[in-house]
Amino acid sequence: MKRFSHINAATIDEAVSALASGNARVIAGGTDLLSVLKDEILPVYPERVVNIKTIPGMSFVKEEEGVVKIGALTLLDDIARNETIRERYPALAEAAARTAHPHIREMGTVGGNICQLPRCWYFRLRNNRFFCRRKGGKACPAATGDARYHSIFGGISGCIAVNPSDLAPALIALDAKIKTTKRLVDAEIFFSVEGYRTTILDSNEIVTEIELPQHDSRTRSFFIKYALRKSIDFAIVNCAALVGPTSARVCLNAVANNPYRAASAEKLVAGRQIDEALAEAAGEAALSGAKPLPSNAYKVQIAKTLVKRAILGCR
């Protein structure tokens, strides 16, 4: 690990100012950043790390005018256990409960989970061994190498690494909004491939809270994840669904650069009574545009099955 300065921010403004002053990174739970720093995977090493855990009042779950708000420093374990989230937004509670293992959930934050870097093994190899497309290089090693866990919907700017977040598809399915120090955006817009980043955040921008809208009492949500092991592992595919009387939202993750909104499946399900045949047809529709590589074609059937089960879970 190289040397860097460490700043304990006392306020959000202080943190933003520290980030704006040069090459810096935010740290909260540290479950992603510490491995990034230790393995020296970035083409430009941070000069400073800005700790936002020292900012009071950024961990909470509260309701204001029908909107449930979650602070960016709220622990994943707290989200998984919160009664309001479990009752009204079960897809999010389950997504948090299925992230990594208990020790990580007791350290990792909601903000960190949605802002983490890609898990591609070429991107993550120590000492920046592969100067890939996400780092400004000329090629994506995974495209011609080992892509078994990579995108089945092609890539952006030549990169086929997938978004690794478990919370992301749940937030998109729930029609959540993400508030930062600069703006309030739909969760679906928040995720964006740009260089090695996975979000739209500017270098001096911080996530402050998540906002969950109130849904019709007849609306149901569900989250499901497939991984090689039930704990620790990142998803091979995960899926969240929200189904109401007249509408549906379905989002897959770990299948594309960004969380993948399955619009064709939503259109098929919206306003109809859910049964096995309809859910299976929705799974087929969701993956109709898939373009897998030979090494990851197996993910297509897994994704179809997860879409089917997520929709059935909303009955």
N, C-alpha and C positions, 0 to 999 in steps of 0.2 A: 504494500500500500504506500502510495506517495504521500508526501506532506501536504496538508491543506489547513487553512484557518477555519475555526469552528465558532459560529456565532449563535448564542442563545437569544432569540428574538423575544422581546417582552410584549410586543404588540404586532398586529398585522401590518401596520404601516412600516414598522421597523424591519420586518421581514421582507416586505416588498422593496424597500430602499436598499437593503443588503443584496438582494437578488439583482437589482438594477445596476449595481456598481461594478459588475464584471462577470466573469465566468464562475457561476455558482449553481448549487443544487439544493433543493429542499429535502430535509429529512424529518420524518415523523416517527413511525414505528421502526423504520430502518430495515425491514425484512427484505426489501429489494435493493435499496441503495448500497447497503454495506457490502453485499456480494459484488455489486458493480464496481465499487471502489477497490475492494481487495483483489479482484481479478483483473483490474485495469483494462476493461473491455472497450472503453470509450476512446475515440481518436483524439479528443482533447480532454485532459484530466481537469476536474474542477479545482479552482483555486481556493474556494471556500464552500463550506457546507452550512446552511442556515437551518437551525433547529427550531421548528415551530411547536414542539411539544410544550415549550415554556410559555406559550401564549395562553392565558386563561380564557375559559368560556368557549372553547371550540369542540368540546365533546358533550353532546346532548341529543336527546330525542324529545321533541316537544310539538304540540299542535297549536297552530295559530290560524284562526278563521277557516277551519276545515282542511288546512294544509299541514301535513306532518313534515317536520323539518329535522334533519339529521346533521349534526356537526361533522366537519371533515375529519376531526380527530377521534370520532367515536370508534371504539374497537369493534372488530368483526364479531367477537364473542358477545358483546353487548347487544349488537343488532340481532344476532341469532336468538338471544334469550328474551328480548324485549316483548312484552305482552301485546302492546299496540301493534308492533310490526308483525308479530306472529298471527294475530287475529285479522288484521286488515290487509296486510301485504305478505302473505305466506311465501310467495315466490322469492322475495328478498330475504326473508328470514332463513329459508332453506338454502339459498345461494351462499349466505354468510356462514351457515353451519357446515356447508360442504367444502369450504375453502381450506386447503392445506390440513394441518393438524391442530389440536387444541393449543399448543404453545404459540404457534404462529397467530392463531385467532386472538390470543390474549395480548399480542403485541401489534399486529397489523391493524391499520386504520382503513376506514371506508375510502378516504381520499387517496391513500397509497395504493389500494387495490385497483382503483380505476385509472391510476396514472402510471402503473408499472411499465417497464420496458419489455420488448418482445423476449420470449424465452428461447428463440431459435438457437440451437447449439453452435452454429457458425458465428452468429452475432455475439454469443456469450463466451466464446472460447477465450481463454486467458491471454493477456498481453496483446489484445487487439490483433490476434493472429490472422483473421480474415477481414480484410478491409472491404466489406460488402456494400451493396447498394444503399442500405440504410445509413451507412457511415460516409457516403459520398464516393464509394468505389464504383468500378465498372461492371461488376457481375454479382449475381446472387448465387453463392455456392450451392445452396439447397436446390436450386432449379435443376442442376445437373448432378446433384449428389444425393444425400439422404434426406428425403422430404416426407418421411412417413407421417409426421405430425403437422405438416404444413397445410397451406391453403388448398382447398378443392374448388375455389372459385377464381383462380388466377391471382394476379398480384397488382400492386400499384408501384409504378416506377421501377418495375423489374423485381421487386421484393415479394416473396411468397410467405413470409413469416405471419403468424396469426396473432390476433389479440388474445392475451392470456387471462383476462379478468373473468371471474365467476359472477361478480356483481353486475357487470355491464349489461348482459342480456336481460337480467331481471329489471334493472332500472329502465331500460328502453321499453320492455314490454309493459311496465307499469306507467309509462308516459311521464317519467320523472323529469325534473329540471335540475341542472347543476349550476350553483351560484359560485362565482369566483370574485376576486377583488376588482374585476373589470366589467363583468356581465352576468346575465342569467340566460342560459341556453338549454334547449331540449337535450336530453341525454344522448339521443341519436346523433345530434350534431357535434357533441363534445369529442367524440372519438374520431381521430383523423391521422393518417400517416403523413408525416412530414419530417424528413431526415430520420434520426433515430427516435424521435418522439412518437407517442401513440395518441396524443390529444391535441386540441387546438390551443392549449395554453401557451401564452407568450413566456419568454424567459423570466419575466418579473411578475408573473401572474400566479395566484394561489387559489386552489379550491377552498371555499369556506363552508359550504353546506349543500345538502341534497334536499330537494323539495318533492314530496310525494302528493299527488292530487287526491281528492276524495272521489271514490268510485261508487257507482250504483250498488246497493246492497245485494243485488242479484249477480254481481260480477265476481268471477273467481279467477285466481292466478295460481300458477304451478311452475316449479323449477325442477329440472332433472339434469343429472351430470353423469357422463360415462368417463371413467378413468381406469387405468390398470390396477390401481389400488384405491380403496375407499378414502384413505387419508394421504396426505403429503402431496400426491401427484396433481399436476395441472390437468385440466380436462383434455381428453382427446376430442370430445364434442360436449357442449352443454346447450341447454335450451330453456327458455322461459316463455310462458304464454299467459295471456290475459283475455278472458272471454266474457263478454257481457251480453245483454239481451239483443243488441243490434250491431255489435262490433267485436272485433278480435284483433289482438296484437301478438305476433309470434317473432321471437328473436333467437337466432343461433349464435354461438360464439365458438372460437377455436377452429373455425372453418374458413376464415377469410382474414384479410389484413385488419378490417374493422368488424365489429359486431354486425351480423348479417340479418337484416329485417326481411322476413319471408312474406312479402306482400301477396304473392299468389296464394299462399296457404291461408292468409287472413281473409282474402276475398272469398275464398271457398267456404270458410267456416262462418263468417259474419251473418248473424240473424237466423242461423239454422240450428236445429236440434242435433246435438253431438251424439254420434254413435260410432261403432268400430269402423264401419265402412267410410264414413266421412273423415274421421281422423286419419285413416290410412291414406285416403286420397289427398288429404292436406300434406301429409309427409311426402308423397310423391311430387306434389306441386312445388313444395318448398325447395326441392333439390333438382328441379327440372333444368336449371341453368348451370348445374355443376360441371366443372371441367377439371376433373382430378388428374393427377399424374399416376403412373403405374404403381408407385410405392405407397400412395395414400388413397387409392380408389376404395379401399375398405371403409373409409370414413363416411362415404355416401350412404350406405345402408344404415350405419349407426345413426347418422343425422336424421334420416327418414323415420327411423324407429323412435327417436327421442321427440321429434315433432309430434308424432302420433300419440305418444304417452303423455306429453305435456298437455296436449289438447284434451285428451280423455281425463286428465287430472283436473280439468276445469269444469267438469260436469256437475 
